[in-house]
Amino acid sequence: MSRVALTIAWVLGFAVAGGVAQAAEPQVSAALGKSLKAANEALQAKNYDEVIAKTREAAAITPRTAYDDYVIHYMQMPAFAAKGNYTETASAIEAIIDSPYLPVNMKPQLLRTLMTIDYQQKDYAKAITYGQRALAAGDLSGETPLIVAQAYYLSNNYKEALAGMQAIVARDEQAGRKPAEKSLNLIWSCALKLKDDAAAARAVEKLILFYPKPDYWRNAMAGVLANKTNDDRLLLMTYRLMAQVGILSRGADFTEMAQIALDQGNPGEAQTILEQAFAKNLYTDPHDKERSQRLLDKVRRSAAEDKASLPKAEKEASSAATGDGLVQIGAAYLGFGQPDKALAAISAGIAKGSLKYPDESFMLLGIAYQRNKNTAEAVRAFNRATSDPRYARLAKLWALEARS
């Protein structure tokens, strides 16, 4: 059932059940009494055509009092609603919404009904007005502020739409509820139109946390890749996250990732990445396929040699003055699918200190914890990568991936 139909159903049920008996004083004018009595009887019998005919008959009689008009429109409201004539339904409600005869408890819902009808009819200015009035009158429906914010958005008033949606999400979070996906998407869209990068980033981060879909990850990573630098370590860590969440999709990116991993002394990871690319048939160009196959053959040989030499290399790194060597040994263990050994080596390297790449070290530690299925420690490790804003931004996404 549509939003309008649901709201109209409430109006219909309330009005038919109540008739006009709730307003015993004053009385309708004697001249209109016969017509309105017949209209009320027709309303109880759900004979809506008769309700409309008799109320129109009454409306043609003069003079009429304000109470006469209230009763006429009060009965027309559910009759037009039952006929699906929402324009006339809205006119009837507008005619009584500020009447002193209207029961106070009906006003919030009737204002909400007007908001809903105007929104569906694309009169967004009126929808906003009636929505705000409904809230001021005590409407507690969660739909009302959402419709108001959406009406602002469709009116190109993105600032008000953003503020409204942020308030909705804040209330959800304060109440311990997961924010609605459509709410977060609307915030993200408003932020983009307002060029509010911080708000857009926060919205995407929440989408990733609560609804970890590939498209949201692509949106998040687009900002990271847009600031791509010559820092191969940062790029490799970026590719690692993209691969982990399933959005690394181009053969060229797999090849570049493998080459960087190899250059950094991690042939095991390079081998794994290239084998994944071939398994997914990502190399469609014969030249690219041949070049990547040569690289794969090379890294397989290097990986076999490197794996055999790791215990000796780890022992030597343990005697070094700084912890960088142990951290890289840990990265190699990760590349060979040995997260337990990776965690021990990286932890020891960080403890030794004097690190040249502290942010990278903490992120590798987070990956090691994550692959050892220790989410809490993984998040804690990622959150320690804060010395370089570029790494901090990426580390925050790693932490979100660990939590999602």
C-alpha positions as CSV (number, residue, x, y, z in Angstrom):
1,M,0.0,0.0,0.0
2,S,1.3,3.4,-0.9
3,R,2.2,6.1,1.7
4,V,-0.9,8.1,0.6
5,A,-3.2,5.1,0.9
6,L,-2.0,4.2,4.3
7,T,-2.5,7.7,5.6
8,I,-5.9,8.0,3.9
9,A,-6.9,4.7,5.4
10,W,-6.4,6.2,8.8
11,V,-8.5,9.3,7.9
12,L,-11.3,7.1,6.6
13,G,-11.3,4.8,9.6
14,F,-11.2,7.6,12.1
15,A,-13.9,9.7,10.5
16,V,-16.3,6.9,9.7
17,A,-16.0,5.5,13.2
18,G,-16.5,8.9,14.8
19,G,-19.1,10.4,12.5
20,V,-19.8,13.9,13.7
21,A,-21.0,12.8,17.1
22,Q,-17.9,14.2,18.8
23,A,-19.1,17.7,18.3
24,A,-22.5,17.8,20.1
25,E,-22.3,21.5,20.7
26,P,-23.0,23.7,18.8
27,Q,-25.7,22.3,16.5
28,V,-25.9,22.5,12.7
29,S,-28.3,25.1,11.3
30,A,-31.9,23.9,11.0
31,A,-31.9,24.5,7.3
32,L,-29.0,22.1,6.7
33,G,-30.2,19.5,9.3
34,K,-32.0,17.2,6.9
35,S,-29.2,17.1,4.4
36,L,-26.4,16.6,6.9
37,K,-28.4,14.0,8.8
38,A,-28.7,12.0,5.6
39,A,-25.0,12.5,4.9
40,N,-24.1,11.2,8.3
41,E,-26.2,8.1,7.9
42,A,-24.7,7.5,4.5
43,L,-21.2,7.9,6.0
44,Q,-22.0,5.2,8.6
45,A,-23.3,3.0,5.8
46,K,-20.2,3.7,3.7
47,N,-22.3,5.1,0.9
48,Y,-19.7,7.6,-0.1
49,D,-21.4,8.9,-3.3
50,E,-24.4,9.8,-1.1
51,V,-22.2,11.5,1.4
52,I,-20.8,13.7,-1.3
53,A,-24.2,14.4,-2.8
54,K,-25.8,15.4,0.5
55,T,-22.9,17.5,1.7
56,R,-22.8,19.4,-1.5
57,E,-26.6,19.9,-1.2
58,A,-26.0,21.3,2.3
59,A,-23.1,23.5,1.0
60,A,-25.6,25.1,-1.5
61,I,-27.8,26.3,1.4
62,T,-27.3,29.8,2.8
63,P,-26.7,31.2,5.2
64,R,-24.3,28.8,6.9
65,T,-22.3,28.9,10.1
66,A,-18.7,28.1,10.6
67,Y,-19.8,24.9,12.3
68,D,-22.0,24.0,9.4
69,D,-19.0,24.2,7.1
70,Y,-16.9,22.2,9.5
71,V,-19.4,19.3,9.5
72,I,-19.7,19.4,5.7
73,H,-16.0,19.2,5.1
74,Y,-15.5,16.7,8.0
75,M,-17.8,14.3,6.3
76,Q,-16.5,15.0,2.8
77,M,-13.0,14.2,3.9
78,P,-13.4,10.4,4.3
79,A,-15.9,10.2,1.4
80,F,-13.4,11.7,-1.1
81,A,-10.7,9.6,0.5
82,A,-12.7,6.4,-0.1
83,K,-13.2,7.4,-3.7
84,G,-9.5,7.9,-4.2
85,N,-9.9,11.6,-4.9
86,Y,-6.9,12.9,-3.0
87,T,-7.2,16.4,-4.3
88,E,-10.7,16.9,-2.9
89,T,-9.6,15.0,0.2
90,A,-6.8,17.5,0.8
91,S,-9.2,20.4,0.2
92,A,-11.7,19.1,2.8
93,I,-8.9,18.7,5.3
94,E,-7.5,22.1,4.6
95,A,-11.0,23.5,5.2
96,I,-11.1,22.1,8.8
97,I,-7.5,21.9,9.8
98,D,-7.6,25.2,11.7
99,S,-11.2,24.9,12.9
100,P,-11.8,25.3,16.6
101,Y,-14.2,22.4,16.3
102,L,-11.5,19.9,15.2
103,P,-10.5,17.5,18.0
104,V,-7.0,18.3,19.0
105,N,-5.9,14.6,18.8
106,M,-6.8,14.5,15.1
107,K,-4.7,17.5,14.0
108,P,-1.2,15.9,13.9
109,Q,-2.4,13.0,11.7
110,L,-4.4,15.3,9.4
111,L,-1.5,17.6,8.9
112,R,0.6,14.5,8.1
113,T,-2.0,13.4,5.6
114,L,-1.8,16.8,3.9
115,M,1.9,16.6,3.8
116,T,1.8,13.1,2.2
117,I,-0.8,14.1,-0.4
118,D,1.2,17.2,-1.4
119,Y,4.4,15.2,-1.5
120,Q,2.9,12.7,-3.8
121,Q,1.5,15.5,-6.0
122,K,5.0,17.0,-6.1
123,D,3.9,20.2,-4.3
124,Y,7.0,20.1,-2.2
125,A,6.7,23.5,-0.7
126,K,3.3,22.7,0.8
127,A,4.5,19.2,1.8
128,I,7.3,20.9,3.8
129,T,4.9,23.4,5.4
130,Y,2.4,20.8,6.5
131,G,5.1,18.4,7.6
132,Q,6.6,21.0,9.8
133,R,3.2,21.9,11.2
134,A,2.6,18.2,11.9
135,L,5.8,18.0,13.9
136,A,4.9,21.2,15.8
137,A,1.5,19.7,16.6
138,G,3.0,16.6,18.2
139,D,3.3,14.2,15.3
140,L,5.8,11.5,16.5
141,S,5.9,9.5,13.2
142,G,9.4,8.8,12.0
143,E,8.1,9.2,8.4
144,T,7.2,12.8,8.8
145,P,10.8,14.3,9.2
146,L,11.9,11.9,6.4
147,I,9.3,13.2,4.0
148,V,10.1,16.8,4.9
149,A,13.8,16.2,4.2
150,Q,13.1,14.4,0.9
151,A,10.8,17.3,-0.1
152,Y,13.7,19.7,0.7
153,Y,16.0,17.6,-1.5
154,L,13.5,17.5,-4.4
155,S,13.2,21.2,-4.1
156,N,17.0,21.5,-4.5
157,N,17.3,22.8,-1.0
158,Y,20.2,20.5,-0.2
159,K,21.4,22.3,2.9
160,E,18.0,21.8,4.7
161,A,17.7,18.3,3.4
162,L,21.2,17.4,4.7
163,A,20.4,18.9,8.2
164,G,17.1,17.1,8.4
165,M,18.6,13.7,7.4
166,Q,21.5,14.1,9.7
167,A,19.1,14.7,12.6
168,I,17.1,11.6,11.7
169,V,20.3,9.4,11.6
170,A,21.5,11.0,14.9
171,R,18.2,10.1,16.6
172,D,18.4,6.5,15.2
173,E,22.0,6.1,16.5
174,Q,21.1,7.6,19.9
175,A,18.3,5.1,20.2
176,G,20.6,2.2,19.3
177,R,18.9,1.7,15.9
178,K,20.7,1.1,12.7
179,P,20.2,4.1,10.4
180,A,18.1,3.4,7.3
181,E,20.1,2.8,4.2
182,K,18.0,5.4,2.3
183,S,18.7,8.0,4.9
184,L,22.4,7.5,4.6
185,N,22.2,7.6,0.8
186,L,20.3,10.8,0.9
187,I,22.9,12.4,3.2
188,W,25.6,11.3,0.9
189,S,23.8,12.7,-2.2
190,C,23.2,16.1,-0.4
191,A,26.8,16.3,0.7
192,L,28.1,15.7,-2.8
193,K,25.8,18.4,-4.2
194,L,27.0,20.8,-1.5
195,K,30.6,19.7,-2.0
196,D,30.8,18.9,1.7
197,D,33.5,16.2,1.5
198,A,33.6,15.6,5.2
199,A,29.8,14.9,5.4
200,A,30.0,12.7,2.3
201,A,32.9,10.7,3.8
202,R,31.0,10.2,7.0
203,A,27.9,9.0,5.1
204,V,29.9,6.5,3.0
205,E,31.6,5.2,6.1
206,K,28.3,4.6,7.8
207,L,27.0,2.9,4.7
208,I,30.0,0.6,4.7
209,L,29.6,-0.2,8.3
210,F,25.9,-1.0,8.2
211,Y,25.4,-2.0,4.5
212,P,28.8,-3.2,3.2
213,K,27.9,-3.3,-0.5
214,P,30.5,-3.1,-3.3
215,D,29.1,0.2,-4.6
216,Y,29.6,1.9,-1.3
217,W,33.2,0.6,-1.1
218,R,33.8,1.9,-4.6
219,N,32.5,5.3,-3.5
220,A,34.8,5.3,-0.4
221,M,37.9,4.2,-2.3
222,A,37.3,6.7,-5.1
223,G,38.3,9.4,-2.7
224,V,41.5,7.6,-1.7
225,L,42.5,6.8,-5.3
226,A,41.7,10.4,-6.3
227,N,44.7,11.5,-4.1
228,K,46.9,8.8,-5.5
229,T,50.6,9.6,-4.9
230,N,53.9,8.1,-5.7
231,D,53.9,6.3,-2.4
232,D,53.8,2.7,-3.4
233,R,53.4,1.5,0.1
234,L,50.2,3.4,0.5
235,L,49.0,2.2,-2.9
236,L,49.7,-1.4,-2.1
237,M,47.8,-1.0,1.2
238,T,44.9,0.5,-0.8
239,Y,45.0,-2.3,-3.3
240,R,45.0,-4.8,-0.5
241,L,41.8,-3.3,0.9
242,M,40.1,-3.2,-2.5
243,A,41.0,-6.9,-3.1
244,Q,39.7,-7.8,0.3
245,V,36.3,-6.2,-0.2
246,G,36.0,-7.5,-3.8
247,I,36.2,-4.3,-5.8
248,L,39.7,-4.8,-7.4
249,S,38.5,-5.8,-10.8
250,R,41.0,-4.7,-13.5
251,G,43.8,-7.0,-14.6
252,A,46.1,-4.0,-14.8
253,D,45.5,-3.2,-11.1
254,F,46.2,-6.8,-10.1
255,T,49.5,-6.7,-12.1
256,E,50.5,-3.4,-10.5
257,M,49.7,-4.6,-7.1
258,A,51.8,-7.8,-7.6
259,Q,54.7,-5.8,-9.0
260,I,54.7,-3.4,-6.0
261,A,54.5,-6.4,-3.6
262,L,57.4,-8.0,-5.4
263,D,59.4,-4.8,-5.2
264,Q,58.8,-4.6,-1.5
265,G,60.1,-8.1,-1.0
266,N,56.8,-9.9,-0.8
267,P,56.7,-12.4,-3.6
268,G,54.3,-14.7,-1.8
269,E,51.6,-12.0,-1.9
270,A,52.5,-11.2,-5.6
271,Q,52.0,-14.8,-6.5
272,T,48.6,-15.0,-4.8
273,I,47.4,-11.8,-6.4
274,L,48.4,-12.8,-9.9
275,E,46.9,-16.3,-9.5
276,Q,43.6,-14.6,-8.5
277,A,43.7,-12.4,-11.6
278,F,44.2,-15.4,-13.9
279,A,41.5,-17.4,-12.1
280,K,39.1,-14.5,-12.8
281,N,40.2,-14.3,-16.5
282,L,40.9,-10.6,-16.1
283,Y,43.6,-10.5,-18.8
284,T,41.8,-10.1,-22.1
285,D,44.5,-8.5,-24.1
286,P,47.0,-11.2,-25.3
287,H,50.0,-8.9,-24.7
288,D,48.9,-8.2,-21.1
289,K,48.2,-11.8,-20.5
290,E,51.7,-12.9,-21.7
291,R,53.4,-10.1,-19.7
292,S,51.5,-11.0,-16.6
293,Q,52.2,-14.7,-17.1
294,R,56.0,-14.0,-17.3
295,L,55.7,-12.0,-14.0
296,L,53.8,-14.9,-12.4
297,D,56.5,-17.4,-13.4
298,K,59.1,-15.1,-11.9
299,V,57.3,-14.5,-8.6
300,R,56.6,-18.2,-8.2
301,R,60.4,-18.9,-8.3
302,S,61.0,-15.9,-5.9
303,A,58.3,-17.0,-3.6
304,A,59.7,-20.5,-3.2
305,E,63.1,-19.1,-2.4
306,D,61.7,-16.5,0.0
307,K,59.6,-18.9,1.9
308,A,62.5,-21.2,2.6
309,S,64.7,-18.3,3.8
310,L,62.1,-16.7,6.1
311,P,63.1,-18.3,9.4
312,K,66.7,-17.2,8.9
313,A,65.7,-13.7,7.9
314,E,63.4,-13.5,10.9
315,K,66.2,-14.4,13.2
316,E,68.5,-11.8,11.7
317,A,65.7,-9.1,11.9
318,S,65.3,-9.9,15.6
319,S,68.9,-8.8,16.1
320,A,68.5,-5.5,14.2
321,A,68.4,-2.2,16.0
322,T,65.0,-1.2,14.6
323,G,61.7,-3.1,14.1
324,D,61.3,-2.5,10.4
325,G,62.8,-5.8,9.4
326,L,60.5,-7.8,11.6
327,V,57.5,-5.9,10.3
328,Q,58.4,-6.8,6.7
329,I,59.0,-10.4,7.7
330,G,55.4,-10.3,9.1
331,A,54.1,-8.9,5.8
332,A,55.8,-11.8,4.0
333,Y,54.1,-14.3,6.4
334,L,50.8,-12.6,5.5
335,G,51.6,-13.1,1.9
336,F,52.1,-16.8,2.4
337,G,48.9,-17.2,4.4
338,Q,50.5,-17.6,7.8
339,P,48.7,-14.9,9.9
340,D,49.8,-16.4,13.2
341,K,53.5,-16.0,12.4
342,A,52.8,-12.6,10.8
343,L,51.2,-11.4,14.0
344,A,54.1,-12.5,16.2
345,A,56.7,-10.9,13.9
346,I,54.9,-7.6,13.3
347,S,54.1,-7.2,17.1
348,A,57.8,-7.8,17.9
349,G,58.8,-5.3,15.3
350,I,56.5,-2.6,16.6
351,A,57.7,-3.3,20.1
352,K,61.3,-2.9,19.1
353,G,60.4,0.6,17.8
354,S,62.4,3.1,15.7
355,L,60.1,2.4,12.7
356,K,60.6,4.1,9.4
357,Y,56.9,3.4,8.3
358,P,54.9,3.4,11.6
359,D,51.5,3.8,9.9
360,E,52.1,1.0,7.5
361,S,53.3,-1.2,10.5
362,F,50.1,-0.6,12.4
363,M,48.0,-1.3,9.4
364,L,49.8,-4.6,8.8
365,L,49.3,-5.4,12.4
366,G,45.6,-4.8,12.0
367,I,45.5,-7.1,9.0
368,A,47.3,-9.8,11.0
369,Y,44.8,-9.5,13.8
370,Q,41.9,-9.5,11.4
371,R,43.1,-12.7,9.7
372,N,43.5,-14.2,13.2
373,K,39.9,-13.4,13.7
374,N,40.5,-10.8,16.5
375,T,38.3,-7.9,15.3
376,A,38.7,-5.8,18.4
377,E,42.5,-5.8,18.3
378,A,42.4,-5.3,14.5
379,V,40.3,-2.1,14.9
380,R,42.6,-0.9,17.7
381,A,45.7,-1.4,15.5
382,F,44.2,0.3,12.5
383,N,43.2,3.3,14.7
384,R,46.9,3.7,15.7
385,A,47.8,4.7,12.1
386,T,47.4,8.4,12.6
387,S,50.8,10.1,11.9
388,D,50.1,10.7,8.1
389,P,46.5,11.9,7.1
390,R,46.6,9.8,4.0
391,Y,47.3,6.6,5.9
392,A,44.9,7.6,8.6
393,R,42.0,7.9,6.1
394,L,42.8,4.5,4.6
395,A,43.3,2.9,8.0
396,K,39.8,4.2,9.1
397,L,38.4,2.3,6.1
398,W,40.3,-0.8,7.1
399,A,38.8,-0.5,10.6
400,L,35.3,-0.2,9.1
401,E,35.9,-3.3,7.0
402,A,37.0,-5.2,10.1
403,R,33.8,-4.1,12.0
404,S,31.4,-4.7,9.1
